[in-house]
Amino acid sequence: MAHYQVLPPPPPSPFQRILSPFSRFAATESAGGIVLIACAVIAIVWANSPWAESYHQLWETELSVRWGNQALTYSLHHWINDGLMAVFFFLVGLEIKREFLVGELASARRAALPIAAALGGMVVPALIYTAVNVGGEGQRGWGIPMATDIAFALGVLALLGPRTPLALKVFLAALAIVDDLGAVLVIALFYTADIAWSALGVGALILGALVLANRLGVRSPLMYVGLGLALWVAFLLSGVHATVAGVLLAMTIPARTRIDTTEFLDGGRRLLDHFDVAGEEGPSVLTNKGQQAAIQEMENLCEGAQAPLQRIEHELHYWVAFGIIPLFALSNAGVHLGGNLASAFTHPVTLGVTLGLVIGKPIGITLFAWLAVRTRMAVLPDGIGWRAIGGVAMLGGIGFTMSLFISALAFPAHPELDEQAKIGIFAASVVAGLLGWLALRNLKHGPGAVVEG
């Protein structure tokens, strides 16, 4: 039997010592939210500075993608909102699929509470907004306060440290994922322009090809990337918002592994033995063909033990959290705050968004969760009481990314209404985050601790 010697890790190089603080920062749950806040602040300052004109000119710069005699020409702002954000929605789709397959939403009993809470967190804010804006020009924005920003909300929980029960984080994540699914459906059904049925038909054929590739066991990312791009173009030309293509593409990504746990363990031990024996050929892996072959086979074995869905989700996370979403915030958060800012909150759109997020979200989430438990459709997670649920419900009022996105869809021809909605989104997200933090900061948590409501 081969014996493996565990060697201590080599001391970090000066370069690694310099990068280690940034690596630790990027690994924290709140890091993406901090970068997002920074970009939003930069956008607001820039849009209200003497260089405000350059801010708007930058995002209105036209970019074209050409192939043959065909071309797609849109502003940089449009490419970000319809192109890069499709990647964000693709990641959202992967998270939704994973949760329904193996996560908190995989069983009806566990899924009932976050689904009920998310439903209340969408319905009540929409009703409050509609009541404030009924019959007015801003009525179309009823979907804006329905959304929860999962990155910000989880970031606030992360700032609370170990006093936050794990079950509470899981509940918030599941709630936000159901919320995202609801936002996708709202976008697809209610914020869609005139439909070009021929392009939509092409999209349906491409989607069918993606489903077939999954059923045939195709695991190559290139196949899904190529067909995914074609699906995005078809939806872009169809009138259905192109980001919906990202979610549909995610549903076709294989979630099965090629080998099971036993095969992976047996194969890993065999390859480690082979690597150990091959060491007699020479100490350098660079010149040791036997060890190189073992390493290559080990890489293939690891790939077979991972589902493409899991691998792609992991690879995309940092690109989305530290690239796409901050860029979206930088290009969309630049609202002009001129005039009397206090008077903005008397505008029906601003007032509806603010009340919907700050009041509607907590009431809707808590009320529907209570009804689900009261009717025995669901049970509270172990160690979680109503006070904790109420604190999480307040964090649900952090709309930000999704709310900004829906606002742009709701008022494409009315930038003044979009700006009023943004003011409400910013104010409500800050207030909701602060209220949620205050409500949850004194929770007692530890081994065997029970958080009472």
C-alpha positions in Angstrom: 0.0 0.0 0.0 1.3 3.4 -0.9 2.0 6.0 1.8 1.5 9.6 1.2 3.5 12.2 3.0 1.7 15.4 3.8 4.2 18.3 3.3 3.7 21.7 4.9 2.7 24.4 2.3 5.5 26.6 1.0 5.8 30.0 2.5 3.9 32.7 0.6 5.8 34.8 -1.9 5.9 38.6 -1.6 3.4 38.8 -4.5 1.0 36.4 -2.7 1.3 38.4 0.6 0.3 41.5 -1.3 -2.7 39.8 -2.9 -3.9 37.9 0.1 -6.0 40.7 1.6 -7.8 41.2 -1.7 -8.4 37.4 -2.0 -9.9 37.4 1.5 -12.0 40.4 0.7 -13.3 38.8 -2.5 -14.2 35.6 -0.6 -16.6 37.4 1.8 -20.4 37.4 1.2 -20.5 41.2 1.5 -17.7 41.9 -0.9 -19.9 42.0 -4.0 -22.3 44.3 -2.3 -19.5 46.7 -1.2 -18.3 47.0 -4.8 -21.8 47.5 -6.0 -22.4 50.3 -3.5 -19.1 51.9 -4.6 -20.1 51.9 -8.3 -23.6 53.3 -7.5 -22.1 56.1 -5.4 -19.6 56.9 -8.2 -22.5 57.0 -10.7 -24.6 59.4 -8.6 -21.6 61.7 -7.9 -20.6 61.7 -11.6 -24.2 62.4 -12.8 -24.4 65.4 -10.4 -21.0 66.8 -11.1 -19.8 69.4 -13.7 -19.0 66.4 -15.9 -22.5 65.0 -15.9 -22.8 65.4 -19.7 -19.9 63.0 -20.2 -21.6 60.4 -18.0 -24.7 60.3 -20.3 -22.6 60.6 -23.5 -20.5 57.6 -22.5 -23.5 55.2 -22.0 -25.2 56.5 -25.2 -22.1 55.6 -27.3 -23.2 53.2 -30.1 -21.5 49.9 -30.6 -22.1 47.5 -33.5 -21.6 43.8 -34.0 -21.6 42.8 -37.6 -21.6 39.5 -39.5 -22.0 39.5 -43.3 -24.6 42.0 -44.2 -26.3 41.8 -40.8 -25.6 44.1 -37.8 -26.8 44.7 -34.2 -26.3 48.4 -33.3 -27.2 49.6 -29.8 -26.0 52.0 -27.2 -23.4 50.9 -24.6 -26.2 51.2 -22.0 -28.4 48.9 -24.1 -25.6 46.3 -24.5 -25.1 46.2 -20.8 -28.8 46.0 -19.9 -29.8 43.5 -22.6 -26.4 41.7 -23.1 -24.4 41.5 -20.0 -27.4 41.3 -17.8 -28.5 38.2 -19.7 -25.4 36.6 -18.2 -26.5 37.7 -14.8 -30.0 36.2 -15.4 -28.2 33.1 -16.7 -26.5 32.8 -13.3 -29.8 33.5 -11.5 -31.4 30.7 -13.6 -28.6 28.3 -12.6 -29.2 29.1 -8.9 -32.9 28.6 -9.3 -32.4 25.2 -11.0 -30.0 24.1 -8.3 -32.3 25.1 -5.5 -35.2 23.2 -7.0 -33.1 20.1 -7.6 -31.0 19.8 -4.4 -31.5 22.9 -2.3 -34.1 24.4 0.0 -36.8 24.3 -2.7 -36.2 20.6 -3.5 -39.0 19.3 -1.2 -42.5 20.8 -0.8 -42.2 20.9 3.0 -39.0 22.9 3.0 -40.0 25.1 0.0 -43.4 26.1 1.3 -42.2 28.8 3.7 -39.8 30.7 1.4 -42.3 30.4 -1.5 -45.1 31.8 0.6 -42.9 34.6 2.0 -41.6 35.5 -1.5 -45.2 35.6 -2.8 -46.3 38.0 -0.1 -43.2 40.0 -0.7 -44.2 40.5 -4.3 -48.0 40.9 -4.0 -48.2 43.4 -1.1 -45.5 45.9 -2.5 -47.2 45.8 -5.9 -50.6 46.6 -4.4 -49.2 49.5 -2.3 -47.5 51.0 -5.4 -50.6 50.6 -7.5 -52.7 52.2 -4.8 -50.4 55.3 -4.8 -50.2 55.5 -8.6 -53.6 54.2 -9.8 -54.7 56.0 -12.9 -51.4 58.0 -13.1 -48.6 58.0 -15.6 -46.4 56.0 -13.3 -48.9 53.1 -12.9 -46.8 50.9 -15.2 -44.0 50.7 -12.5 -45.9 48.4 -10.2 -43.2 45.7 -10.6 -40.4 47.8 -9.3 -40.9 47.3 -5.5 -41.5 43.5 -6.0 -37.8 42.7 -6.3 -35.2 41.8 -3.6 -31.4 42.2 -4.2 -30.0 38.9 -2.9 -26.4 40.1 -2.9 -27.1 43.2 -0.7 -29.5 41.3 1.6 -27.0 38.5 2.3 -24.3 41.0 2.6 -26.1 42.7 5.5 -26.5 39.3 7.1 -22.8 38.6 6.6 -21.9 41.9 8.4 -23.8 40.6 11.5 -21.2 37.8 11.8 -21.6 34.5 13.6 -24.6 35.8 15.6 -26.8 35.1 12.5 -28.2 31.5 12.4 -27.3 29.6 9.3 -30.9 28.6 8.9 -31.8 32.3 8.6 -29.3 32.8 5.8 -30.7 29.7 4.0 -34.2 31.0 4.4 -33.3 34.5 3.0 -31.4 32.9 0.1 -34.3 30.6 -0.8 -36.8 33.5 -0.5 -34.6 35.8 -2.7 -34.3 33.0 -5.4 -38.1 32.6 -5.5 -38.3 36.4 -5.7 -35.9 36.4 -8.6 -38.0 33.8 -10.4 -41.1 36.0 -9.9 -39.2 39.0 -11.3 -38.2 37.0 -14.4 -41.9 36.0 -14.9 -43.0 39.6 -14.4 -40.4 40.8 -17.0 -41.4 38.1 -19.5 -45.2 38.6 -19.2 -45.7 42.3 -18.4 -42.6 44.2 -19.6 -42.4 42.8 -23.1 -42.6 44.9 -26.3 -44.5 43.9 -29.4 -43.6 40.3 -30.3 -42.0 39.3 -33.6 -43.4 35.8 -33.8 -40.9 34.6 -36.5 -37.9 35.4 -34.3 -39.6 33.9 -31.3 -40.3 30.7 -33.3 -36.6 30.6 -34.1 -35.8 31.0 -30.4 -38.2 28.1 -29.6 -36.3 25.8 -32.1 -33.0 26.7 -30.6 -34.3 26.1 -27.1 -35.5 22.7 -28.3 -32.0 21.9 -29.6 -30.6 22.8 -26.2 -33.0 20.5 -24.4 -32.1 17.7 -26.9 -28.4 18.3 -26.3 -29.1 17.9 -22.6 -31.1 14.7 -23.1 -28.3 13.2 -25.3 -25.8 13.8 -22.6 -23.8 16.6 -24.2 -21.6 18.3 -21.6 -19.4 20.5 -23.7 -19.7 24.2 -22.6 -19.0 25.3 -26.2 -22.2 23.7 -27.4 -24.3 25.5 -24.9 -22.4 28.8 -25.3 -22.9 28.7 -29.1 -26.6 27.8 -29.0 -27.1 30.2 -26.0 -25.8 33.1 -28.0 -28.1 32.2 -30.9 -31.0 32.0 -28.4 -30.1 35.4 -27.0 -30.1 37.0 -30.5 -33.5 35.4 -31.3 -35.1 36.8 -28.1 -33.4 40.2 -28.6 -35.1 40.4 -32.1 -38.4 38.9 -30.9 -39.4 41.7 -28.5 -39.4 39.4 -25.5 -36.7 40.8 -23.2 -33.4 39.2 -24.1 -32.5 38.5 -20.4 -35.2 35.8 -20.3 -33.1 33.9 -22.8 -30.4 33.6 -20.0 -32.8 32.0 -17.6 -34.1 29.6 -20.3 -30.6 28.6 -21.2 -29.8 27.9 -17.6 -32.7 25.4 -17.4 -31.0 23.3 -20.1 -27.6 23.1 -18.5 -26.9 19.4 -17.3 -27.1 19.0 -13.6 -26.0 15.3 -13.5 -22.5 14.1 -12.9 -20.8 11.6 -15.2 -19.5 9.4 -12.3 -20.7 8.8 -8.8 -18.9 9.1 -5.4 -17.7 5.5 -5.4 -16.2 5.7 -8.9 -14.5 9.0 -8.0 -13.0 7.6 -4.8 -11.8 4.4 -6.5 -10.4 6.3 -9.5 -8.7 8.9 -7.3 -6.9 6.3 -5.2 -5.8 4.4 -8.3 -4.4 7.6 -9.8 -2.7 8.7 -6.6 -1.0 5.3 -6.4 0.1 5.6 -10.1 1.4 9.1 -9.4 3.4 7.8 -6.4 4.9 4.9 -8.3 5.8 7.1 -11.3 7.9 9.2 -8.9 10.7 6.8 -9.4 11.1 8.1 -13.0 12.4 11.5 -11.7 11.6 14.1 -9.1 10.4 16.8 -11.5 6.7 16.6 -12.6 7.7 18.7 -15.7 9.8 15.8 -17.1 7.9 12.9 -15.4 5.5 11.6 -18.1 3.9 9.1 -15.7 3.0 11.8 -13.2 1.8 14.1 -16.0 -0.5 11.4 -17.3 -1.8 10.7 -13.7 -2.5 14.5 -13.2 -4.3 14.7 -16.6 -6.5 11.7 -15.7 -7.2 13.2 -12.3 -8.4 16.4 -13.9 -10.7 14.4 -16.2 -11.9 12.4 -13.1 -12.7 15.7 -11.2 -14.6 17.1 -14.2 -16.7 13.9 -14.4 -17.6 14.2 -10.7 -18.8 17.8 -11.2 -22.1 18.6 -12.9 -21.7 21.3 -15.6 -24.3 23.4 -13.8 -22.2 23.4 -10.6 -19.0 24.1 -12.5 -20.4 27.0 -14.6 -22.1 28.6 -11.7 -18.9 28.6 -9.7 -16.9 30.0 -12.6 -19.4 32.8 -13.3 -20.0 34.0 -9.8 -17.0 36.3 -9.5 -17.4 37.7 -13.0 -21.0 38.6 -12.3 -20.5 39.8 -8.7 -17.4 41.9 -9.4 -17.8 42.8 -13.1 -21.3 42.7 -14.6 -23.4 43.9 -11.6 -21.1 46.8 -10.7 -21.0 47.9 -14.4 -24.8 47.7 -14.5 -24.9 49.9 -11.3 -22.4 52.4 -12.8 -24.4 52.7 -16.0 -27.9 52.8 -14.4 -27.6 54.5 -11.0 -26.6 57.9 -12.3 -29.8 59.8 -11.3 -29.8 63.6 -11.3 -30.6 64.9 -7.8 -31.1 68.6 -8.7 -33.8 70.7 -7.2 -35.4 70.0 -3.9 -34.7 66.4 -3.1 -37.2 66.3 -0.3 -40.0 67.2 -2.7 -39.2 64.1 -4.8 -40.7 61.9 -2.1 -44.1 63.5 -2.7 -44.0 62.2 -6.3 -46.3 59.2 -6.7 -43.6 57.0 -8.3 -41.0 57.8 -5.6 -43.5 57.4 -2.9 -44.9 54.2 -4.3 -41.5 52.6 -4.6 -40.4 53.7 -1.2 -43.5 52.5 0.6 -43.6 49.3 -1.4 -40.1 48.3 -0.4 -39.9 49.7 3.1 -43.4 48.8 4.3 -44.9 46.4 1.7 -42.0 44.0 1.7 -41.9 43.4 5.5 -45.6 43.2 5.8 -46.0 40.9 2.8 -43.2 38.5 3.7 -44.1 38.2 7.4 -47.9 38.0 6.8 -47.7 35.3 4.1 -45.1 33.3 6.1 -47.3 33.5 9.2 -50.3 32.3 7.2 -48.3 29.4 5.7 -47.3 28.3 9.2 -50.7 28.9 10.7 -52.4 26.7 8.1 -49.7 24.0 8.6 -48.5 24.3 5.0 -45.1 25.1 6.4 -43.0 25.2 9.6 -40.5 27.6 10.9 -36.9 26.4 10.6 -35.4 25.1 13.8 -34.1 27.8 16.0 -35.8 30.6 14.1 -38.6 32.7 15.6 -40.8 35.5 14.3 -38.5 38.2 15.3 -35.8 36.8 13.0 -38.3 36.3 10.2 -39.4 40.0 10.6 -35.7 41.1 10.4 -35.2 39.2 7.2 -38.5 40.6 5.9 -37.1 44.1 6.4 -33.9 43.1 4.4 -36.3 42.0 1.6 -36.9 45.7 1.0 -33.4 46.1 -0.4 -34.5 46.1 -4.1 -31.6 47.8 -5.8 -30.3 45.7 -8.8 -33.5 44.0 -9.8 -35.6 47.1 -9.0 -33.3 49.4 -11.1 -33.6 46.9 -14.0 -37.4 46.7 -13.9 -37.6 50.5 -13.6 -35.7 50.9 -16.9 -38.1 48.4 -18.5 -41.2 50.1 -17.0 -40.3 53.7 -18.2 -38.2 53.4 -21.4 -39.9 56.5 -22.9 -40.2 58.5 -19.6 -36.7 59.1 -18.2 -38.1 61.6 -15.6 -40.2 58.8 -14.1 -37.3 56.4 -14.2 -35.3 59.0 -12.2 -38.1 59.3 -9.6 -38.2 55.5 -9.3 -34.4 55.4 -8.8 -34.6 57.9 -6.0 -37.2 55.7 -4.2 -35.1 52.6 -4.8 -31.9 54.1 -3.3 -33.7 55.6 -0.3 -35.7 52.5 0.4 -32.8 50.1 0.0 -30.7 52.2 2.6 -33.6 52.3 5.0 -34.5 48.7 4.6 -30.9 47.6 5.1 -30.5 49.7 8.2 -33.9 48.5 9.7 -33.0 44.9 9.0 -29.6 45.2 10.6 -31.0 46.9 13.7 -33.7 44.2 14.0 -31.2 41.3 13.7 -28.1 42.6 15.4 -29.1 41.5 18.9 -30.1 38.0 18.0 -28.5 35.4 20.3 -27.1 32.5 18.4 -24.9 29.6 19.4 -24.8 25.8 19.8 -28.3 24.8 20.8 -29.5 28.4 21.0 -33.1 29.2 20.0 -34.0 32.5 18.5 -37.4 33.4 19.8 -39.7 35.8 18.1 
